[in-house]
Amino acid sequence: MSLASAQPAVEDRAADLYPPAAFRALHRSYVERILRAPVYDIAIETPLQSAPRLSAALGNRVLLKREDLQPVHSFKIRGACARVSALDEQARNRGVITASAGNHAQGLALAAQQRGIGAIIVMPLNTPEIKLQGVRSRGAEVVLYGSSFAESLAYAIGLAETRGHTFVPPYDDPDVIAGQGTVGLELLRQHQGPLAAIFVPVGGGGLIAGIAAYVKYLRPEVRIIGVEPVGSNCLQAALAADERVILSQVDSFADGVAVAQVGAHNFELCRHLVDEVITVTTDQICLAVRDIYEDTRSITEPAGALAAAGIRAYVGREGCTGQVLIGINSGANIDFANLGLVAERAGRGDQERKG
Ligand SMILES: *Cc1c(COP(=O)(O)O)cnc(C)c1O
């Protein structure tokens, strides 16, 4: 559990203990960065939609923030736009580089293309053709290197140094965090009534750090709840240890959040602003993909359904009713061939729930 939920009441808190003064200044600087983040030339303000069927099943009002409807079908376009916009002219001329097999690659490729900036994406040798196409079709140069993501990453960082490209990290960067934080800004504008909690999927912590920074600044009573797969719970482990631990194994079923260690900038925000992290099983994630389908007729990728899975788990644990709970539908990039497996496991998630 984080410090945020353990803090004493305002009146008996020594002013210099929590949060530290340095954090308050940092917090404010993130809110300013979010307010200024130039993302809307490419990103859209996504709808916040009610999920009537899931709401009825859970006895609470569930709203879904439809980031799966972004161009590139994930929120990653926001952080990429914010980071690329912050480059000076010399850096723009030299271009950007990253390593990614997934949604960050497509977000950066599109953000760079729209701003006329060259982009190189290093991807592991075994990257599926569909993802290579997704990046190439947005004008980026793909360099295939390494048998694992870690090898691609090391190679990309090396290339950035020798060729002078700017390396754009997927989450551990203040501008990327600010870009993702625009989701929080939209949420508070779109829903102005009582709000109990916002559920956010967590990989390296860019999305949750940005949302938490904005929402806690304006509405500190709203709970910010991270959701991670049981087998890739790097933020939960870091909050428990009060330091960034490295997971020895990472379950990659929800590939969008398969990260071994939460980012440094991300952890600094999360340890002060995130109330708790809930973990869910693969079967619970697949059930949530089905829940979302039944309310929206849209299919999310496993990471994209994490928040909805977390809402089910939270309501089951708390037994709360009549509350407004928001979940971030973070992305929809799933290989068509994997849908059968998800459908089959959704049945098991249902058994687990009833069992
Ligand atoms: C990147 C991603 C996440 C996790 O975001 P972080 O900023 O790394 O925590 C969740 N869902 C989807 C679909 C993603 O692409």
The ligand as an ORCA input file, in Angstrom:
! r2SCAN-3c Opt
* xyz 0 1
  C       1.577      0.773    -22.927
  C       0.237      0.190    -22.587
  C      -0.205      0.051    -21.268
  C       0.659      0.406    -20.077
  O       1.069      1.736    -20.075
  P       2.323      2.224    -19.195
  O       2.397      3.662    -19.452
  O       3.534      1.467    -19.703
  O       2.036      1.845    -17.785
  C      -1.469     -0.435    -21.047
  N      -2.268     -0.806    -22.064
  C      -1.886     -0.697    -23.352
  C      -2.820     -1.136    -24.425
  C      -0.618     -0.197    -23.662
  O      -0.227     -0.100    -24.942
*
